[in-house]
Structures are given as structure tokens and as C-alpha cells.
């Protein structure tokens, strides 16, 4: 009987060890899951920021084109005025 008791004790201790290992694995899995969720959230935020940046870049390009046209027009008007003043005097 004593041999069986020792064997049962060893089996119980091994089962306890397996149980502890499984609980550690469950905690590790929870941490990994949380980490993956955070990474997914950060990726979504980065995607939103990239979309906003593209929108801003597009608007700046449009504004730059319009401002270049206005600037050229202003220089043409300035040159015309300067030429008219030079011819008058």
C-alpha cells in the first residue's frame, strides 16, 4: 500500500505542476491577446493618421497651384503697371 501511496503522491504532484503550468499559460495567452488588441488599435490609428495626412497633402497641393496662378497674375499686373508708368513719364 505504501508504494501505491507514493505513486499517487507523485501523480498528484505532477498534476499540480501541470495545473500551475496551464494557469501560467492562460495568463500568458491573455497578455498576448491584450498585446495583439493594442497593436490592432495602434494600426487603426496609424491608418487614420495616414489618411488625414494624404488629405492634407492633397489640399496643400491644390492651394499651392492656385496660389502660383494668383502670384503670376499679380506679377503680370505689376509689370503692366510699371510699364505704363514708365511710358507716361
PLY file of the C-alpha trace (Angstrom):
ply
format ascii 1.0
element vertex 89
property float x
property float y
property float z
element edge 88
property int vertex1
property int vertex2
end_header
0.00 0.00 0.00
2.79 2.37 0.77
4.15 2.03 -2.79
0.76 2.94 -4.18
0.50 5.93 -1.86
3.90 7.19 -3.02
2.91 6.73 -6.63
-0.37 8.56 -6.05
1.51 11.37 -4.29
3.86 11.69 -7.26
0.94 11.66 -9.69
-0.84 14.33 -7.63
2.27 16.49 -7.51
2.70 16.14 -11.27
-0.96 17.05 -11.80
-0.50 20.08 -9.55
2.53 21.07 -11.61
0.55 20.66 -14.83
-2.28 22.71 -13.36
0.11 25.53 -12.41
1.72 25.42 -15.84
-1.69 25.64 -17.50
-2.65 28.63 -15.37
0.64 30.34 -16.34
-0.05 29.59 -19.99
-3.55 31.05 -19.65
-2.08 34.28 -18.20
0.49 34.43 -20.99
-2.27 33.93 -23.55
-4.28 36.77 -22.00
-1.24 39.05 -22.20
-0.64 38.12 -25.82
-4.27 38.70 -26.68
-4.17 42.10 -24.99
-0.97 42.96 -26.83
-2.49 41.99 -30.16
-5.56 44.12 -29.45
-3.36 47.11 -28.61
-1.33 46.62 -31.78
-4.52 46.41 -33.84
-5.77 49.63 -32.25
-2.46 51.37 -32.99
-2.57 50.15 -36.59
-6.07 51.59 -36.97
-4.90 54.91 -35.55
-1.91 54.95 -37.90
-4.20 54.22 -40.85
-6.43 57.13 -39.86
-3.42 59.43 -39.50
-2.11 58.37 -42.91
-5.50 59.09 -44.48
-5.59 62.52 -42.84
-2.04 63.23 -43.99
-2.94 62.32 -47.59
-5.97 64.62 -47.41
-3.84 67.47 -46.10
-1.17 66.88 -48.76
-3.82 66.95 -51.49
-5.31 70.19 -50.20
-1.89 71.80 -49.89
-1.06 70.80 -53.48
-4.34 72.32 -54.68
-3.72 75.50 -52.71
-0.15 75.76 -53.99
-1.38 75.52 -57.59
-3.96 78.23 -57.06
-1.52 80.49 -55.23
1.05 80.15 -58.03
-1.56 81.30 -60.55
-2.51 84.26 -58.36
1.16 85.15 -57.86
1.85 85.07 -61.62
-1.21 87.23 -62.21
0.00 89.72 -59.61
3.42 89.92 -61.27
1.81 90.46 -64.68
-0.34 93.28 -63.26
2.73 94.77 -61.53
4.77 94.61 -64.74
1.94 96.19 -66.72
1.58 99.00 -64.19
5.34 99.56 -64.10
5.45 99.64 -67.92
2.52 102.07 -68.10
4.17 104.37 -65.54
7.48 104.19 -67.43
5.80 105.14 -70.71
3.88 108.02 -69.13
6.96 109.59 -67.52
0 1
1 2
2 3
3 4
4 5
5 6
6 7
7 8
8 9
9 10
10 11
11 12
12 13
13 14
14 15
15 16
16 17
17 18
18 19
19 20
20 21
21 22
22 23
23 24
24 25
25 26
26 27
27 28
28 29
29 30
30 31
31 32
32 33
33 34
34 35
35 36
36 37
37 38
38 39
39 40
40 41
41 42
42 43
43 44
44 45
45 46
46 47
47 48
48 49
49 50
50 51
51 52
52 53
53 54
54 55
55 56
56 57
57 58
58 59
59 60
60 61
61 62
62 63
63 64
64 65
65 66
66 67
67 68
68 69
69 70
70 71
71 72
72 73
73 74
74 75
75 76
76 77
77 78
78 79
79 80
80 81
81 82
82 83
83 84
84 85
85 86
86 87
87 88
